[in-house]
């Protein structure tokens, strides 16, 4: 039997040839980016197939239930803990980039403990408060029964979602974006097969779709934990060593809590948007749900660039490569703007054909194309928010970006819905909240990034922490 590797016996520096801290920036960004975007593509794909099967085999009421209302509520609760876990990803990437493998191990096991605690809390909160929240959002009566079934099954199996998110975050923090992709591909195929079996063959309806989702997530969670347990690298996880390290936890909370709160406030603002959409009836809700699947392909790309730049900046910050860190932000911005322009053109070209995947209802398709033509051309106004906020979070600066986003996006969006929609009650007024708030927030991030105080503060904090840890 091989000797168990303890954290004390791990190497004190990262392996030579770390591609994130060396090499041509645009090539290394793409190498890291593509597995992330392909992974999120497959995640979006199985969500889309899930919705398509439900829409065609159960009906438009079920389609509306699995997307808009329940999806927004799930994002609200799950988003906070995923945001909190992002603090662990940043910390791990900085330790790994700086060669402090001892603290990499401490951070990994603390993150695993947070996943366990978070999943229990999410299950309790989701099961207890979802019915009340769905009613508060004004969920149409014909959707409510479907929505309750779906959300109860989902939260009953939330543990697998949390485990996968923590595990994939650990792998990406050390520069491995490929294996999370492989596991999502497996998850996608499992989900499609189970969807067809449970919904189309067994005719279990919305319950079958929810069950297929959590069982497929269980497969991906098992695969990623198996990798972390079996690896002989510095990020190996020992199940018996999972515990909360108070010092590491403090650092994770410092970065993760603002990110988690931002996610919550984003979701709250989206709940307000969803409530506004709900007021326009089932056809608009169904169109909004299907549009959300198309829109999700843009967000998978933009968020993948955000994840890539956060890890890239985190490792280079840990290694002290501040010039390379700034250059990587400029390169990533250029790549993201170019990709966004291509996506906008594609959506305008294939939007109507995409809607036919979900429904043949011409009224729903008409509303859906109105959404595509209004929102796709203004995606570029969001790019600076994702990339610049990801960059400053990579060095550990999380509070100010959260404040900027919460006021620029969330608060203004809620204010717009409260004041503008009653005056001009139509879906276009609701959708206008997106480009208006994205533009304002992007300008704020550009100013904050260029002033540079965020980097000076984090360099000083890193030097202080290193002295304290070595004392």
N, C-alpha and C positions, 0 to 999 in steps of 0.2 A: 504494500500500500504506500502511495506517495505521501511524503511528509506534508502535513497541513502548513500552509504559508500563513504566518502571523503578520500583523501589521508592523511589528518591530523588525521583522526580517526583510521588509520590502526595500527596494532601492531608494536612496534619498534624492534621486534626480530622475527626470523623465527620460524615456528612451531617446537616443540620439536620432537626429533627422526628423524632428517634429514638423510636419508639413505646414501647420498653421503659422508657426513662428519663423518659417524659412520659405524660400522659393518665390516664384512670380505670383504676385497677389491675385490677379484676376483668375489665373489658372487654379490656384489653391482654393479660392472662394467657390469657383464652379465645381471643383471636385467635391467639396464639402456640401455645396448647395443642392446638387442634383439628387443625391439619395434622399435628402430631406423633402424636396418638392415631390419626388416620385412617391415617397411614403405618404405624404399628405394627399397626393392624388388618389392613391388607392383607398385611403381613409374616406375621402370625399366620394369616391366611386361606389364604395359599398353602402354609404349613406344614400347616395342617389338611387342605386338599384333597389335599396330597401323601400324608398319612397315610391319608385316606379311600380314595384310589385304591389305595394299596398294600394296605390291609386288605381291600378288596373283591375285588381282582383277583389278589392274591398269597397272602393268608392272614393269620391272626392272629399267626403267628410273625414274619412280615415286619413287621407293624404294631408288634409289641413291639420289634423290632430298630431301626426308624427313630426311635423315640421315646425310651423310657426310658433304656436303657443308653448308646447312642451319643450321644443328646442331652446327657446329663449330662457325658460325657467331652469332647464338643466344647465345651460351655460352660466347662469347666475350663481348657482351653488358650486358646481364643479370648478368654475373659473377662479374662484377665490383660492382654493387649495392648489390648483395648478399654478397660479401666480405665486403663491407662497413657495411652492416647490422650485420655481424658477430661481429663487434666491440660492437654493442649493446648487443648481446648475452653474450659476455665475461663480460661486465660491469654489466649486470643484475645478472649473476651467482655469481660474486664477492660480490655484495651488498647483495644478498640473503644469500649466505654462511656466510657472516659476520654479518647478522642480521639487516642490515640497510634498512628496508622496505620502509622508506620514500623515499629514493633515488631509490629504485626499481620502484616505481610508476612514478617518474620523467623520468626514463630511458625508461619505456614502452611507455609512451605517446610521447616521442621524437622519438623513433623508429617507431611508427605508422605514425608520420608526415613525416619521411624520406621515408617510403614506398609509400606514396601518391605522394610526389615530384618525387621520383625515377621512378615511373610508368609512369608519364606524360613525363618525359625526355626520357625514353626508347622508348615509343611509337613514339615520334617525330623522334628520331634518327634512330630507326629501319625502319620506313616507308620512311624516306627521303634518307637514305644512303645504304640500303640493295641492290638495283639493281646495284649500282656502285661497292659495295664490292664483289658481286657475280661475276661480270665481271672481277674484279681485280684478283680474285682467280683462274681464268681460268676455270670456270664452263663449262663443255661440252655443246654445243648448244642444244643437244637433251634433256638435263636436265633443262635448264634455265627457260623455261616457267613454269614447275612444281614448281621449287624452288621459283620463284617469288610469285606465288599464295600462297604457304604454308607460306612463311615468312611474307607476308603482313597480312594475317589473324592472325597469331600468335602474331605479335606485336600490332595489333589492340586490342587484349584482354590481353595484358601483365599485366594489373592492378591486375588481379586475381592471377597470378603467384607471384607477389611481395607481395601481402597481405598474401598469404599462407606462404611464406618463412619467413616473419617477425613474423607472429603469431606462427608458429611452433617453431621458434627460441626462442621466449619468453617462451613458455611452457617447452621446453627442458632446458632452463637456470635455471628454478626453480625445475628441476628434474622430469618433467612430459613428458616422451617419449611415453606414451601409446596412448593418444588421437590423436596426429598427425598420428600415425599408423592407428587408426580406420578411420580417415577422408580420408587417402590415399586409404584404401581398398574400401570405398564408391566411391571415385574418379575413381579408376580402373574399377569397374563394370560399372559405368556410361559411361566411355570412350569406353569400349568394346561394350556396347549396342549401343551407338551412332555411333561408327565406322561401325558396321554391318548395321545399319539403313541408314546412309548417303552414305557409299561407296558401300556396297553390294546390298542394296535394291534400294535406290534412284539413285545410280550411279553418285554421285556428284564428284567422283574422289578425287584429291588431296585437293580440297577445302573442301570436306566433312570430310577428315581426320583432317585437321587443325581446322575446326569448332568443331569437336568432342573433340579435345584436350582442347580448351579454355573453352568450356562449362563445361567439367568435372572439370577443375581447378576452375571455378566459384563456383561449388558446394562445393569443399573442402575449399575454401576461406571463403564462407559464414558460414560453420560449425565452423571453428576455431575462427572467429570473434564472433560468437554467444556465444561460450564458454567463451571468454575473457570478454565479456560484462555482462554475466549472473552470473559469479562466485562471491562468497562472500569472496574469498581468497585475499591475499595481492597484487596479480598481476592483479586485476580487471582493465579493461579498460573502461574509460568514454569517449565516442565519443566527447562530448563537451570540454573535457580537453586536446584533442590532440593538441600539440603545440611543438615548438622547445625550449628546455631549453638550453641556451648557454653554461652553465658549463658542462652539460651532453654531449651536442653535441661535445664539445672539446675533451672529453675523448673518445667518439665513433670514432671521426675522427682520433685521435692518434692511435687507434688500427685498425680501419676499413679501412682507406685509404691505408696503406701498403698491407693489405690483398686483397683489391679490385684491386690495381695495379698489385699484383702478379697474380690474376685471369686473368686480361686482358693480361698480358704478356704470361701466359700459353696459353691462347686462340690464341694470335698472333703466338706463335710458332706452335700451332696446325693448324692454318691457313696455315702456310708455309708447314707443313706436308701434309695438305689436297691438297694444290696446287700441290705438288710433286706427290701425289697419282692420282690427276686428269689427270696428263700428261701421265699416263699409260692406259687411256681409260675407257670406261663405265663398262666393265666387272670387272676391278680391283676396280673401285669406288663402284660398287654394292657389291662386296665381302667385301670391307673395311667397308661399311655401315652395313652389316649384322654382321661382326666381332665386330663392335662397340657395337651391342646389347649384344653379348656374353661377351665381355670385360666389358660391363657396370655392369655385375653381380659381377665381382671382385671389381670394383670401388665402388659399393654400400656397400660392406663389409668393404673395407679399409677406406672409408670416414666415415662410421658409427663408427668404432673404433676411428677415429680422432675426431669426434664430441663428443663421449663419454669421451675421455680423456681430451678434452678442457674444458668441463663442470665440470668434476670431479676435475681437477686441479684448475679451477676457484673458485669453491665453497670452496675447502680446503685451497686455498690461502687466500680467504676472511676470513676464520675462523682461520687462523694462524696455520693450521695443515701441516707444511712444510715437516715433516718426512713422513706422510701418503701420501702426494702429490708425493714425489719421489718414494715411494714404488709402488704407483698406476701406474707410468710410466713403471717400470720394469715389472709388471704383465701384463700390456696392450701390451707391446712389445712381450712377450712370447706368449700370446694368438693370436696376429696378425700373427706372423711367422707361428704358427701351422695351423691357418686357411688358410693362403696363400698356404701352401704346399698341403692342401686338395683340394683347388680350382684348383690348377694347374693340379693335377691328374684327377679331374673330367672333366675339359675342354678337356684334351687330349683324354679322354674316349668317351665323348658324342659330340665332336665338329662337326663331319660330320652329325650326325642325327639332330643336331641343325640347320645346314645350310639348310636342306631340308624343314624346316618350312617356309623359306623365298622364296626359288626358287628351281626349278628342273634343272636349267641350270648347266651342269656339269663343264663348264669352270669357272663359278663364284664359284662353290663349291670347285674346285681345288685350285684356288687362296686363298679362305677363309681358307682352311686347312693348307696351307703354312703359313698363318698369325698366326694361332693358335699354330702350332708346333714351330714357331720361338719365339713368344712373351710370351706365358703362362709360360714356364720354367724360365723366368727371372723376374717374378713379385716380387720375394722376395727382389730384389735390391731396391724396392721403399718403403718398410715398414718403415724404420727409418725416411724417409722424412716426412711421414704422422704423425706418432706418436710423434716424437720429436718436430716437428714444432707445432703440436696441443698443446703439453704440454707447451711450452714456450709462446704461444699465450694465453693460459689460465691464465697466470699471468699478461698479458698485454704487453708482449714484442713482438712487431709485426714487427718492422722495419728491424732488422738484419735477422730474418728468411726470410723476403721478399727478401732482397739483396742476401742471399745465394741461394735461389730458382731461382731468376731471372737470376743470372749469371750461376749457376750450371746446371739448366735445360733449361731455355728459350734461353739464349744467345748461349750456346754451341750447342743446338739443331739446331738453325738457321744456325750457322756456319757450322755444319756438312752437312746440306742439301745443303748449298751454295757451299761447297768444294768437298764433297765426292760423292754426287749423280751425278753431271756432269761427274765425272771420272768413276763411276760404276753405270750407269743408270738402276737400277732395283728396284723392291719393297723391296727386302731384305736390300738393302743399306739404303733405307728410314726408314725401321723398326729398323735398328740397332741404330738409334739415341736415342731410348728409353732406352735400358739397359746401354748404355755408359753414358748418362747424369744422369740417376738415381743413378748409382754407385758412381760417382764423388760427387753428391750432398749429398748422404747418409753419405759418409765419412766426409764431411764438417759439417753436423749436429751433428754427433757423437762427434766430437772434440768440437764444440760450446757448446753442452749440458754438457759434462763432465767438462769443465772448470768452469762452474757455475756462471760466472759474471752476467748472465741474471737474476738470482734469487735475488742476492744481490741488484742490481739496482732497481728491482721492489718492494722489501721490503722497501727500503729507500723511494721510490716514494709514496708508500701507506701510510707510516707513515707521510710524509710531507702533503699529501692530507687530511688525517684525522685531522691533527692539523689545517690546513687552514679552513676546513669545520666546525670545532668546535669553531673557533675563533669568 
